[in-house]
Structure formats: C-alpha cells, structure tokens
C-alpha cells in the first residue's frame, strides 16, 4: 500500500501539523495513535513521522532489519551534548565503539561494581530519620548518579560535582523533546531554553575533560571504563581515541546512566507507597534472602520478587517513553511503503500499556512476571544491535539500591501530594515527596516477630491482595 494509506492522527494544523498536540501531551498523542493500527502517523510541520505500534513490526525495525535504519531525529538533536558517542553513532562506528565498551559491562566487571553501588545506597539509607519527609526522586538521582560514576569511572568527584552533573543531565533531557519537534533553525534562536542548553553542554564537557586530564596526569592502572577508553586502539590503524571521542563516550554514559535508574526507582517507590502489600512482600523477601546482611552480587538472582517489581515498574512507567529511527532506504512495513529518509518513532510506554499485550495494563501487578511476556512485547532498553549497553548494569544497580534501602526503610505517600508523569527526555515523576519509616530487618520475615508480617505467610497474603492501578498516578488518594 502507498504511504498515504497510513492512518493519521486527527487535529492536524495546516503548517504546524501536530506540534501543538506533541507539546501539550506527547504521551497522550502516542497512546491515541496506538489505537489507529500497527503503524500510524503524525506530522511535524509538513513532515510525516511514522509511529510503530506493533511488537512484530517493531522487532523488524530494531532487530531483523536493523541495518536498514539509523538512529533518527531524537538522537540527532542530542549531538550538541552527546557528540558522536555510542547513543548517536551508526554503522561501523557504532559496532566498533560497542565492541570496545562491552567488556566494562561483562559479568566479572558487574561483580566488582556491586560494592560501590551498595556503598552509595548505604550513604542514602544512613542519612534519613524515622518519620522524615524526603524528596525521594532527588535523593535517588543523587545516589544512582554517584554510584554509576564511582563504579564505572573510579572517580572521586565531590558530591557537589555529582549533583551538578545530575542537574545538567536533567536540563538536557528536558530540552531534547522540544528540540526534536521544532525546526532546526529554532536551535539557533537566543531563547532562554537554548542558552540554558548551551550552558549545560559546555559544563558537562568541562567536567569530563577535567576527568580525562586528571587521568592523563595520573596514569596509574585503573580497572575502569575511562582507562579502557583512553587505552583503546583501533584494530586497523592502531590509533588511539581522540580526547573528543573519549569525552563523547563518557558524556553519553553519564547522560544515560544518570536517568534510567533513578527515574525507574522513583516510580518503584511511588508504587510501594501506594500499595503496602507489595512493599511488605518485597521486604519479606529481603529478610528471607539476606537475613539482615548487605546484599551481594550472588544474592541478586535469589531476589525473584524484587526483580518482578522492577520489571513491572519498567513496564508501567517506561522511562524511555520515545525512541526514534530513520529509514536508510525505501522499506515495506506492515504493508505500507516507507520512503528512504522517513522518520519512525516507537514508544515503549504505549507498547507496555497495550491491553492486547498486557491485560488490565494500568494495574501495577508484579506477579504478571511469573510468566514473562514474549521478548518483543517488553523493550524498556530497546532491542537488537542498538539495545542499551548498560541494561544489566542498570538492573543490578536498581536491585542493590532497593535491597539496601527497603531492608531498612518503609515508604509512604505524603497526604495530599500529587505525582504526575513528566514526559521530558525521560518519563519521570514531577515531584515525589515521601515519608520514610525505619524498620528492623531482624524482626521481620523468617524470624516471624512483629512488624509487617511473618515470612511466607505474609508473602502469601500479599500475593492475594489487589494490585494498584496507574489510574491514580496523579494522586495518592489520601
């Protein structure tokens, strides 16, 4: 069928297309397009953008025919900050960079990162007071950013610099969706947003350049990603990476690693605060498996319910709510001809909330992962040769933080607070005030004394409790 037969979103304006709808409610527009069929379209100005809604078609784009597509508009507009790092590169350059960086994410390296991650989580867990009201989203951002920096780069950046990196990444992620929908000339206008974007880009580059320069002055062997990048040599020419190439890769890791984990954990604790039965069951598992000791790498596979809670959070609250590709050549997709150069989008959020794929999709139910869905139905980190290189790192960091924090603290929502989805470069909560309550792991779970429950009996009771639904994500309902 010709491309003109692709269903188009209603409400198109003559010159602007659907930009007004994207700026007002981008997730809502993508969810509406999901109901139009396996592939649908909206317009940026006069330019059509094709939205892939079917997991089967998405697998073709990301896996089967991955070589027929390049990164696309959203990644292209990220280049002022990310440069030509792993997230924005394609073809042979991407394969070469990925091969170079993969060893830092192998199992043996991940084992070594666990202690650093746990140490950062213990700092967080040790700062709270019983009954304290905390900004959970900000606390988790600082903790995960520091953990990723110190695990991957063995750096001793002070807390103020870690916070500054996190703030820079936040600005970057807030600006990217806007830059993706507006024409390129708008990037050159002296708007407050453009000036702010330029400032954080320059600041991130200076911070990373300082890290690289410090490492060059102190070349002692370090078993970390930064040393690996600086020591890397091209297989064909033997040339080292340029300082700019090293910087681009480090900034890319910082930008990706500073958002996925904390935003996912923010939503996870939001859900724990809404459903005490899920929180109790998770804590019972921690008590049973850990018996009051710190979580180690070998404990993580035994935390099955914790993993299900993480997976359900990634499903219902997909942080990467929009990803893009661009057709390199003319392609056929779902019976439609897609011309070379066409922009394609897909949304893990709308895919993961599709009632055909996930019955009662707005219900937060970790037990739906007892029988996992087909692989193509769950793509929080993408899929295929461009899948996020740090997916296992992220899972481990999330599990370690949850195991460390939830073993010692319970969380609850603040009465009257409203938590909304904020679709910037990542789908994060706008604010997340919570109250933390101290708990003693030794008096729970398998020991069967006091507190929230009694081991397996509490787990069984929790499994029968009704799960929460995302329909209440704008309020704690109290």
N, C-alpha and C positions, 0 to 999 in steps of 0.2 A: 504494500500500500504506500502511496506517497506520504511525505512527511506532513502534508497539510491535513491528513486524516487523524493525527494525534489529537486527542481531546485537550481542549484548552481551558484554563481557569476562567470563570466569569469575572466581570468587573474590569476588563482591560480598558485603559485610557488611550486615546489616540497617539500621544507622543511618549508618555511615561510608561506605558504598558501596565505592569502590576507592581511597580516600585512602591507605590503607596501602601499596598497590602503587605509587601515584604517588610517595610519599615514599621508598620503598625503591629503585625502579628505574623512573623515568618513561620513559626511552627504551626500555627493555625492554617496558613495557606498550604503548607506541605501536607498536612493531615487531610485537608479538603481534597487535594489532588489525588491522594491515595484512593479515594472513592471513585475516581474517574477511570480507573483501569490500570493495567500493568505498566503503562507508560503514559504520561500526560505532560503538559507544557504550560509554562507561564512566560511572560515577556519582560525583559529588561529593556525598556525603551521599545525599539522595534525588533530587538534580537530575541529569538525564542530560546528558552532553556528547557531541556527535556528532563523530567523527573522520573527516575526508575523506581517503581513501587513493588515489582515482583521479585521475590528472592531468587527465582530461577534466572530471570534476566540480569539481575544484579550479579549473580555468580559468573555469567558470561562476561560482563564488563570487567569485573575485578580479578577473575581467575582464568577462565577458559580463553578469552580473547584479550587478556590484559595488555598484550603488546600493541593492540590496535588503539589504545587510549593513553593519553598523557594526563598529567595532574589536573589541569583545568584552572578555572578562574580564581577560585578562593585561594589556592596555593600561589598562583601567580601574583596576586595582590599582597601576599605575605613576604615577598622577596626583599622589600626595603629593610626588614628586620632579620629574616631568616637567611638571606643571601641565597647561595646555591647549596645549601645543606641537604641532608637526606630527605627532608619533607618536601622539598621543591624540585629536586632533580629527577630526571627520567633517563631511560635507556641505559647505555653502558656506564655512564657516570653514576647512576643510581646503584647499579649492580656492584660496581667497584667499591663505592662507599659503604654499601651494606655489608659486603664481604669483610671489609676492614673492621667494621664496628661490631659484627656479630659475636666475636669471642668475648667481648665485655658483657654479653648477656647470656653466656653459656652457664650450665648448671653449677660448675665449680666456682665461677665468679659470683653467681647469685648467692651461693652458700656463704661467701665471705661478706656479702653486703648485709646479711641479716642482723648481725650485731650492731652495725652502725644505725640501721633503721630502728632497732629496738631502743638503742640509747636515746635517740631523738624522741621517740614516743614516751620513754620514761621521764624525760625532762618535762614534757607536757603534762603527763599524769601526776607529776610531783608538784606542780605549781598551783593546783586548784585547792579550794577549801570546801568543806562539806556545806551544801546549800548555796554555793556561789552561782550567780548568773554569769554565763560566759557567752562570748560571740564565737560560737562553735566553728563557723565557716572560716573566720580569720585565724583561729587557733590551729585548725587543721592545715590551712595553707602554709603557715609558717613552719609547722612541724614537718610536713612532707617535703617542702622545698629544701629545708636544711638537710633532711635525710638523704634526698636524692643527690644534692651537691656533695655531701661528705662521703657518700658511698661511691659515686661514680668518679669523682674528681679528687678525692682525698685532700680537699682544701680546708683551710682553717679560716674561711671568711667569717667575719664577725656577724653577730645577729642583725645589726643594722644594715649591712650589705645584703644579707639574705632577704631581709624584709624589702629592701629596695628592688632586688631582682623580682621578687614576687609582685610588687606594685607595678613594675614595668611590664611584666607579662600580662597583668590584669588590663592595663591600658591597651596593649597590643590586641588582646582578644576582644575587647570592647569595640575597637575601631575596625577590625577586619570585616565583619558583616556589612558595615556601611560602605566601606571601600569597594567591596565586591559588587554591590548593586548600583553604585553611581558610576558615571562615565569617567574614564581615566583622567581627563583634564581637571576633574574636581579635586584630584590629589594635589594639584599644584596651587590651589587657591589658598590664600593666607587665613584659613579658618582656625578657630581655637583647637578643633579636633586634629587638624593636620599639623599644627605647631606642636601639640602635645605628643602626637605620634612620632614626629621627628626627634623630639627631645628624648623620649624613652628609647628609640632606636640607637641614638648616639650614646646614651648612658649605658645600655646593655653592651654595646661594642667596647666601650672603655673598660667596663668591669671585666669582660672576658679577655680583652687584650692585656689587662693587668695580670690576670691569672696565668696567661701564656708566658708573659715576660718574666714573671716570678719563677716559673718552672724552668725557663731557659737559664736564669741566673743560678738556679739551684738544681742541677741536673741529676741529683741522686735518684737511683732507680725507684720508681713507684709503680705498683701494680694497679694502675687505674686507666680509665678511658683517655684522659688527657695525655698521659705519657704514650699510650698506644698510638694516638693520632699524630703526635709530634714525631714519633719514631717510624711511622709508616713510610713505605717506599712503593712507588708504582711498579707493578710486576713487569712492565715492558721497558720503561725508561730508567727505573731506579731513582727517579726524582722524589724528593720529599714533598709533603703537602706544604703549600704556601701558608704564611701566617693568616691570610684571609680565609683560606679553606678550613684551617683548624678552627678559626673563630666561628665560621658559619655552622660547622657541625656542633660546636659547644652551645651556641645560641639556640640551635634547633632542639637539642636535648633539653636545655633549660626551659624553653617555651612549652615543649610537650610534657615534660616531666613535672612542671610546676602547676599543672592544671588538672589533668585526668584524675590523679589520685585524690587530691583534696576535695574537688567538687563531688566525686563519687562518694567519698566518705561523708561529706556534708549531707548528701541525700540519705545515705545509710543511717546516720544518726538521727536525721529527721524522721525516718520511718521507725526507728527504735523508740523514739519519743512518742510516737503516735500509737504504737502497739506494744504495750508492756509484755504481752505473751511472747512475742518474737524476741524481745530483749532478754527476757528471763530464760528462754530456751537456749539462746546463744551463750549466755553466761553459764548456764548449767553445763554446756559442752566444754567451755573453757575450764571450769572447775574440774570436770571429769578427766580431761586430757592432760592439763598442765599441773594439776594438784598443787597450785599455789606458786609454782616456779615460773621464771620467764620463758616465753615462747622461743624455741629454737627452730632451725630450719627443718629438722626431721619431724617436728610436731605438726607442721603445716598440713601435710596430707591427711592427718587424722582429724582435722577440724572441718568435717564434712558439712555440718550445718552452717558454719561461718562462711564457707565457700558458697553455699546456696544463697545466703543472704547477700553476699557481694554480687553474685550473678543476677539475682533478682533486682538489685539496685541498678546494675549496669543495663538491664533490660528496660525497666520502667523509667529510669532517669538517665538515658544515654547522654553522656557529656558531649561527645562529638555528634551533635544533632544534625550536621550537614557536612557532606563531603562532595568533592567535585571531580569530574573527569572531562577531557576534551577528545573528541574523535580525531584520530590522525588521518584516517581515510574514510571514504563512504562506507557505511555499515548498515546491516539489517538487524533490527532489534524488535522483537515482538510483532513481526510482520510489517514494520514500518521502516522506510528508508531514512537513515540518519546521515546527513551530509558531513563531509570532512570539515573539521573546524567547529562543529556543533558543540555547545556546552551541555553537559549532563550533570545532574545532581542526584544524590540519593540521601535519604535521611534515616539513620539507624533509629531515631526516635519514633518516626511513623511506622517503620517496619516492625519494631518491637511492641508497638501498641495496636497492631492489626488484629482484630478479633478473629479473623480466619486462622491466623497462626498461633495466637495465644488466647484461648477462651477467657472471658472476663478480664480483658487486658489491663484495665486500670486498677485492678486489685493487686496489692503487694502480697505475694504468696511465695515464700522461698521454697515450699515443697513442690512447686511445679517443676523444680530442677532435679527431683528424684529420678525422673525420666527426661533427660535433656532433649531439647528440640533438635531437628536437623541442623547441621552446621551453618547452612546458608541462611537460616532464619535468625541467627544471632551474630551480629557483626559490630560489637562495640568498638573494636580496634581495627575495623576494616577487614580485608581478606586478600589472599593472593600474594604476589611478589612485593606489593607495596604495603602489606599489613604492618601496623605499628611494630617496630623492632623491640619496643620496651614493654610488650604486653605481659610477659611473665614477671618482669621486674615490678610492674605495677600491681599485679596480683599479690606478689609476695609482700610488697610494702603495705598494701591495704590490709592484708591478713595480720601482719605483725603489729600494725598500729591498733587494729581492732582488738587483737588478743591482749595487748598491753594495757590499753585504756579501759576496755569493758570488763576486764578482770577486776579492776579496782573501782570503777565508777559506773553508776547508772545515770541515764539522762532522761529528762522530761521536758516537754514544751513549756514555754512561758505563757501563762493565761493571757489571752487577748492578742498575742502576736500573730502576724500574718506572714506566711512564707510563700513567695511567688517564684515561678520559673523566670530566669533572666537569660534570654537567648542571645548572648554575646557570641564570641568565638567558641565558647563552651556553654552548655546549658547548666548554669549554676543557680543556687538559691540567691535571691537578692539580699536577704539577711537571714541569720539563723541563731536567734537568741535561745539558749537552753539553760536549764538548771541542772547542776551535777550533784549527785548524792554519793557519798563514799560507801563502799561495800567491802566486806572482808571475804575474799575467796575461800578461806579456810572454813567458813561456816555455811557453805553452800554445796550444792551438787552432791557428790558421792559421800560427803560427810554427813549430810542429812540433818543439819541443825539450822533452825531459824531462817531468816532472810526470805528469799523469794521462792524457795521451792525445795524439793527433795529429789535431786538427781533425775533418774529415768522417769519417775512418776511425774515430775514437773514437765519433763520433755513430752511425755505422752499427752498431758493435759494441754500443753501449749499447741501441740500439733492439731488438736481438735478445735482450737479457738478460731473464730472468724478472722480472716486476714483483712488488713486495711486496704483502702482504695485510694487512687490518686485523685478522685473527685474532690477530696478535701485538702488538696495541696495548697490552697490559698488561706487555710486557717487550721489551727489545732482543734477547733470546735469546742473551745472552753471559754 
